[in-house]
Amino acid sequence: MKILHVISSTDPKIGGPIEGMKQLYSQYSELGVTAEVLCSDAPDMPWHSGHGLPKVHALGPASNAYGYNKRLLSWLRDNADRYDAVIVNGIWQYHSLAVQRALTDRNVPYFVFTHGMLDPWFKHTYPLKHLKKWLYWPWAEYRVLRDANAVIFTCEEEKILARESFWLYRANEAVTSYGTSSPLGNTQELTKLYLAQNPDLQGKRIILFLSRIHEKKGCDLLLEAFSQVAAQDNRLHLVMAGPDQTGWASTLKAQAVTLGIADRISWPGMLQGDDKWGAFNAAEVFCLPSHQENFGIVVAEALACGKPVLISNKVNIWREIESDSAGFADNDNVEGTVRNLQRWLALDSVAYAEMADRAKQCFTHRFHVRRAAERLIEIIRQYR
């Protein structure tokens, strides 16, 4: 089977969709699958080779924020027949509409990962943007989903929520897990190296946030909550890791100064490779109090490292986390985030070790990428 993944950009700063695509690709060869990527990046971007991506057809740059690129449509019409399936990663940009237009009345099936982009949180939080989306929903994204062989959601919660954003909605719905692979490298060595590179973290009880620095991730909630528990143990330290795409970090750093915790927070920016896995392994717990998260691949990565996770009940896999007692979930506000931190701090060493073990088991049973890749191939064969 040969698959074409279509996405607006493969820039790793985009986060989850790119990482998820890489993880699936890592499993394809053992499942008899080959894959390529079509995107609107400028050709020969530094992350196109040697970073876990298959062959990339980069036809950009796109001409505007919507990602309009007329070359996508003509390329798809000329080349789509070479593939057994086309997978659209993400909506609301031109690449999804280009696939729908190119493959209408063709025998090449296409599938859509919405990556949480139909969550009603966006409707309530950005009503003006939602109104703008309504203007082209009937003739663009509605048709993209309607005509897809299947629209793939990464958990049941995401599927249910997607039905609430627009009253005009029709799709063949399918659910697969999403996931990541087991971390590579020696855990102790990665931890030792990370702490050697960050000596100010030696001897600290690290609370790790690793995601985009973005409003929907609840970064401000975490700072406020941390300020309310920091006095309980002078060893507590918060690491806020991730790319700052909107310039919000300066505001958050000012908030930390006001709260009197600036010296107990590190801002390392985006972490990749050994730096990322070192941070996970050096941390005692992972925290993501998001207002919206269709899956949260970083949550799966934390579980893979045996780290209990403290998440909001807007991270759509929170039920699975609670069911497996692999962490704590609560409301996406300051109070809920404080409760999560307090419940973790109340664990004794034995209870913490047991939860860490359950975190690894949760990852293995639910979120290993091999299961996700196998299920994706099953969906393609079922719906094409």
C-alpha positions as CSV (number, residue, x, y, z in Angstrom):
1,M,0.0,0.0,0.0
2,K,1.2,3.5,-0.9
3,I,-0.1,6.5,1.0
4,L,0.2,10.2,0.4
5,H,0.0,12.5,3.4
6,V,-1.2,16.0,2.5
7,I,-0.5,18.8,5.0
8,S,-0.2,22.6,4.9
9,S,3.4,22.6,6.3
10,T,5.8,20.1,7.8
11,D,7.4,22.7,10.1
12,P,8.0,20.9,13.5
13,K,6.9,24.0,15.3
14,I,3.3,23.2,14.3
15,G,3.4,20.5,16.9
16,G,1.2,17.4,17.2
17,P,0.0,16.8,13.6
18,I,3.6,16.7,12.3
19,E,4.9,14.5,15.2
20,G,1.9,12.2,14.8
21,M,2.6,11.8,11.1
22,K,6.3,11.0,11.7
23,Q,5.4,8.4,14.3
24,L,3.0,6.7,11.9
25,Y,5.7,6.7,9.2
26,S,8.1,5.0,11.6
27,Q,5.7,2.0,11.6
28,Y,4.7,1.8,7.9
29,S,7.6,-0.3,6.5
30,E,6.9,-3.1,8.9
31,L,3.2,-3.0,7.9
32,G,4.0,-3.2,4.1
33,V,3.3,0.5,3.6
34,T,5.2,3.3,1.8
35,A,4.4,6.9,2.2
36,E,5.2,10.4,0.8
37,V,4.2,13.9,1.9
38,L,2.8,16.8,-0.1
39,C,2.9,20.2,1.4
40,S,3.1,23.9,0.7
41,D,6.5,24.4,2.3
42,A,9.2,26.1,0.2
43,P,11.5,23.4,-1.2
44,D,14.5,22.1,0.7
45,M,13.5,23.3,4.2
46,P,16.0,22.0,6.7
47,W,13.5,19.7,8.4
48,H,12.6,17.9,5.2
49,S,15.3,15.3,5.4
50,G,16.8,13.4,8.3
51,H,14.0,14.3,10.7
52,G,11.7,11.3,10.5
53,L,9.8,12.4,7.4
54,P,9.3,10.3,4.2
55,K,9.9,11.8,0.8
56,V,8.5,15.3,0.7
57,H,7.0,17.1,-2.3
58,A,7.2,20.7,-1.3
59,L,5.4,23.0,-3.8
60,G,5.4,26.2,-1.9
61,P,5.7,28.7,-0.6
62,A,2.0,29.4,-0.3
63,S,0.8,32.8,-1.2
64,N,-1.2,33.8,1.9
65,A,-2.2,32.7,5.5
66,Y,-4.9,30.4,4.1
67,G,-2.1,28.5,2.4
68,Y,-3.4,28.9,-1.1
69,N,-1.2,27.2,-3.6
70,K,-2.5,26.5,-7.1
71,R,0.3,24.0,-7.7
72,L,-1.3,21.6,-5.2
73,L,-4.4,21.1,-7.2
74,S,-2.6,20.4,-10.5
75,W,0.0,18.2,-8.8
76,L,-2.8,16.1,-7.2
77,R,-4.6,15.7,-10.5
78,D,-1.4,14.6,-12.2
79,N,-0.1,12.3,-9.5
80,A,-2.9,11.0,-7.2
81,D,-3.4,7.8,-9.2
82,R,0.0,6.6,-8.0
83,Y,-1.3,6.2,-4.5
84,D,-3.7,3.8,-2.8
85,A,-4.9,6.4,-0.4
86,V,-4.5,10.1,0.4
87,I,-4.6,11.3,4.0
88,V,-5.5,15.0,4.7
89,N,-3.9,16.2,7.9
90,G,-5.8,19.2,9.3
91,I,-8.5,21.4,7.8
92,W,-9.2,25.2,7.4
93,Q,-6.4,25.6,4.9
94,Y,-6.3,25.2,1.2
95,H,-4.6,21.8,1.1
96,S,-7.8,20.1,2.3
97,L,-10.0,21.7,-0.4
98,A,-7.4,20.9,-3.0
99,V,-7.6,17.2,-2.2
100,Q,-11.4,17.3,-2.4
101,R,-11.4,19.1,-5.7
102,A,-8.7,16.9,-7.2
103,L,-10.2,13.6,-6.2
104,T,-13.9,14.2,-6.9
105,D,-15.0,11.5,-9.3
106,R,-11.6,9.8,-9.1
107,N,-11.0,6.2,-7.8
108,V,-8.4,7.4,-5.3
109,P,-9.9,7.4,-1.7
110,Y,-9.0,10.1,0.7
111,F,-9.3,10.3,4.5
112,V,-9.2,13.3,6.8
113,F,-7.6,13.7,10.2
114,T,-9.2,16.9,11.7
115,H,-6.7,17.0,14.5
116,G,-9.2,18.6,16.9
117,M,-10.0,21.5,14.6
118,L,-13.7,21.0,14.9
119,D,-13.7,21.2,18.6
120,P,-16.5,23.6,19.8
121,W,-14.0,25.3,22.1
122,F,-12.9,27.4,19.1
123,K,-16.4,28.5,18.4
124,H,-16.9,29.8,21.9
125,T,-13.5,31.3,22.3
126,Y,-13.1,33.0,18.9
127,P,-16.7,33.8,17.8
128,L,-15.6,36.2,15.1
129,K,-13.3,33.6,13.6
130,H,-16.1,31.1,13.8
131,L,-18.4,33.4,11.9
132,K,-15.7,33.8,9.2
133,K,-15.4,30.0,9.0
134,W,-19.2,29.8,8.6
135,L,-18.9,31.9,5.4
136,Y,-16.9,29.2,3.6
137,W,-17.9,26.1,5.6
138,P,-20.8,25.1,3.2
139,W,-18.7,25.2,0.0
140,A,-15.3,24.2,1.4
141,E,-14.7,22.2,4.6
142,Y,-18.2,20.7,4.8
143,R,-17.7,19.2,1.4
144,V,-14.2,18.1,2.3
145,L,-15.6,16.0,5.1
146,R,-18.7,14.9,3.3
147,D,-16.9,13.5,0.3
148,A,-14.1,11.9,2.3
149,N,-14.1,8.1,2.5
150,A,-13.8,8.5,6.2
151,V,-13.1,11.3,8.7
152,I,-10.7,9.9,11.3
153,F,-10.8,11.0,15.0
154,T,-8.2,10.1,17.5
155,C,-10.6,9.3,20.3
156,E,-14.4,9.0,20.9
157,E,-14.5,12.3,22.7
158,E,-13.1,14.2,19.7
159,K,-15.7,12.5,17.4
160,I,-18.6,13.5,19.6
161,L,-17.4,17.1,20.1
162,A,-16.8,17.6,16.3
163,R,-20.6,17.3,15.7
164,E,-21.3,20.4,17.8
165,S,-19.4,23.1,15.8
166,F,-21.6,23.4,12.7
167,W,-25.2,22.3,12.2
168,L,-24.4,21.4,8.6
169,Y,-22.3,18.3,9.1
170,R,-22.0,15.0,7.4
171,A,-19.2,12.5,7.6
172,N,-18.3,8.8,7.7
173,E,-16.7,8.8,11.1
174,A,-14.0,6.4,12.2
175,V,-11.9,6.3,15.4
176,T,-8.3,5.3,15.8
177,S,-5.9,6.0,18.7
178,Y,-3.0,8.3,18.1
179,G,0.4,7.6,19.7
180,T,4.1,7.6,19.8
181,S,6.9,5.1,19.9
182,S,8.8,4.0,23.0
183,P,11.5,6.6,23.8
184,L,15.0,5.6,22.5
185,G,18.2,5.8,24.5
186,N,19.2,5.0,28.1
187,T,16.8,6.7,30.5
188,Q,19.5,7.4,33.1
189,E,22.0,8.7,30.6
190,L,19.4,11.0,29.0
191,T,18.5,12.4,32.5
192,K,22.1,12.8,33.5
193,L,23.0,14.6,30.2
194,Y,19.9,16.9,30.5
195,L,20.7,17.9,34.1
196,A,24.4,18.4,33.2
197,Q,23.3,20.8,30.5
198,N,20.9,22.5,33.0
199,P,22.7,22.5,36.3
200,D,20.1,24.9,37.9
201,L,17.7,21.9,37.8
202,Q,19.9,19.6,39.8
203,G,18.1,18.4,42.9
204,K,14.7,19.9,41.7
205,R,11.3,18.3,41.6
206,I,10.5,19.3,38.0
207,I,7.0,19.9,36.8
208,L,7.3,19.8,33.0
209,F,5.1,21.6,30.5
210,L,6.1,20.8,27.0
211,S,3.9,22.1,24.2
212,R,3.3,25.3,22.2
213,I,3.2,28.5,24.3
214,H,-0.3,29.3,23.3
215,E,-3.5,30.6,24.9
216,K,-5.4,27.3,24.5
217,K,-2.7,25.4,26.3
218,G,-3.6,27.0,29.7
219,C,0.0,28.3,30.4
220,D,-1.3,31.2,32.5
221,L,-3.4,28.8,34.6
222,L,-0.3,26.7,35.3
223,L,1.7,29.7,36.4
224,E,-1.0,30.8,38.8
225,A,-1.5,27.3,40.1
226,F,2.2,26.8,40.6
227,S,2.4,30.0,42.6
228,Q,-0.2,28.6,45.0
229,V,1.8,25.4,45.7
230,A,5.4,26.4,45.3
231,A,5.9,27.3,49.0
232,Q,5.1,23.6,49.9
233,D,8.6,22.5,48.7
234,N,11.5,24.7,47.8
235,R,12.7,22.0,45.4
236,L,9.6,22.5,43.1
237,H,10.6,23.9,39.7
238,L,8.5,24.5,36.6
239,V,9.9,24.0,33.2
240,M,7.8,25.7,30.4
241,A,9.2,24.2,27.2
242,G,7.9,24.9,23.8
243,P,7.9,27.3,20.8
244,D,6.4,30.7,21.3
245,Q,4.5,31.2,18.1
246,T,2.3,34.2,19.1
247,G,4.7,36.2,21.3
248,W,2.8,35.4,24.5
249,A,5.9,34.3,26.4
250,S,6.8,37.8,27.4
251,T,3.4,38.3,28.9
252,L,3.7,35.0,30.8
253,K,7.1,35.9,32.1
254,A,5.8,39.2,33.4
255,Q,3.0,37.3,35.1
256,A,5.6,35.1,36.8
257,V,7.4,38.2,38.1
258,T,4.2,39.5,39.5
259,L,3.4,36.2,41.1
260,G,6.9,36.1,42.7
261,I,7.9,32.8,41.0
262,A,10.1,34.0,38.1
263,D,13.3,32.4,39.6
264,R,11.5,29.0,39.9
265,I,10.6,28.8,36.2
266,S,12.8,27.8,33.2
267,W,11.9,28.8,29.6
268,P,14.1,26.6,27.3
269,G,12.1,27.1,24.1
270,M,11.4,24.2,21.8
271,L,13.0,20.9,22.8
272,Q,13.7,18.1,20.4
273,G,15.5,14.8,20.3
274,D,17.6,13.9,23.3
275,D,16.8,17.3,24.9
276,K,13.1,16.5,24.8
277,W,13.5,13.0,26.2
278,G,16.0,14.2,28.8
279,A,13.4,16.7,30.0
280,F,10.7,14.1,30.2
281,N,12.9,11.7,32.1
282,A,14.3,14.4,34.5
283,A,10.7,15.5,35.4
284,E,8.7,14.1,38.2
285,V,5.4,14.9,36.6
286,F,4.0,16.3,33.3
287,C,1.3,19.0,33.3
288,L,-0.9,20.2,30.5
289,P,-4.0,22.2,31.6
290,S,-5.3,22.8,28.1
291,H,-8.6,24.4,27.2
292,Q,-8.7,22.2,24.1
293,E,-6.7,19.2,23.0
294,N,-8.0,16.5,20.7
295,F,-5.3,14.0,21.8
296,G,-2.1,15.5,23.1
297,I,0.7,13.5,21.8
298,V,3.0,15.0,24.4
299,V,0.8,13.3,27.0
300,A,1.5,9.9,25.4
301,E,5.2,10.8,25.4
302,A,5.1,11.5,29.1
303,L,3.3,8.2,29.8
304,A,5.9,6.4,27.7
305,C,8.6,7.7,30.0
306,G,6.6,6.6,33.0
307,K,5.6,10.0,34.1
308,P,2.2,10.6,35.8
309,V,0.2,13.3,33.9
310,L,-1.8,16.2,35.3
311,I,-4.2,17.3,32.6
312,S,-7.4,19.1,32.2
313,N,-10.7,17.4,31.3
314,K,-10.5,19.2,27.9
315,V,-7.7,16.9,26.9
316,N,-9.8,14.4,25.1
317,I,-8.0,11.3,26.4
318,W,-8.6,12.3,30.0
319,R,-11.1,9.5,30.6
320,E,-8.5,6.9,29.6
321,I,-6.0,8.5,31.9
322,E,-8.4,8.5,34.8
323,S,-9.6,4.9,34.0
324,D,-6.0,3.7,34.2
325,S,-5.1,5.8,37.2
326,A,-2.1,7.1,35.2
327,G,-2.5,10.7,36.5
328,F,-5.1,13.2,37.5
329,A,-7.6,15.2,35.4
330,D,-9.6,18.2,36.5
331,N,-11.2,21.4,35.2
332,D,-9.4,23.8,32.9
333,N,-9.1,26.6,35.4
334,V,-6.8,27.7,38.2
335,E,-8.7,25.7,40.8
336,G,-8.6,22.5,38.8
337,T,-4.9,22.9,38.0
338,V,-4.2,23.5,41.7
339,R,-6.2,20.4,42.7
340,N,-4.1,18.3,40.2
341,L,-0.9,19.6,41.6
342,Q,-2.0,19.0,45.2
343,R,-3.1,15.5,44.5
344,W,0.3,14.7,43.1
345,L,2.1,16.4,46.0
346,A,0.1,14.3,48.4
347,L,1.4,11.0,47.0
348,D,4.0,9.2,49.1
349,S,7.0,7.6,47.4
350,V,5.2,4.2,47.1
351,A,2.0,5.6,45.7
352,Y,4.0,7.7,43.2
353,A,6.0,4.7,42.0
354,E,2.8,2.8,41.5
355,M,1.3,5.6,39.5
356,A,4.5,5.9,37.4
357,D,4.2,2.2,36.6
358,R,0.6,2.5,35.6
359,A,1.6,5.4,33.3
360,K,3.9,3.1,31.4
361,Q,1.2,0.4,31.2
362,C,-1.3,2.9,30.0
363,F,1.0,3.9,27.2
364,T,1.8,0.4,26.1
365,H,-1.9,-0.7,26.1
366,R,-3.5,2.4,24.6
367,F,-1.1,4.8,22.9
368,H,1.8,2.9,21.3
369,V,2.0,4.1,17.7
370,R,2.1,0.5,16.4
371,R,-1.5,0.1,17.4
372,A,-2.4,3.5,15.9
373,A,-0.7,2.5,12.6
374,E,-2.4,-0.9,12.4
375,R,-5.8,0.7,13.1
376,L,-5.2,3.4,10.4
377,I,-4.4,0.7,7.8
378,E,-7.5,-1.2,8.9
379,I,-9.7,1.9,8.4
380,I,-8.3,2.6,4.9
381,R,-9.0,-1.0,3.8
382,Q,-12.5,-0.8,5.3
383,Y,-13.6,2.4,3.8
384,R,-11.8,2.7,0.4
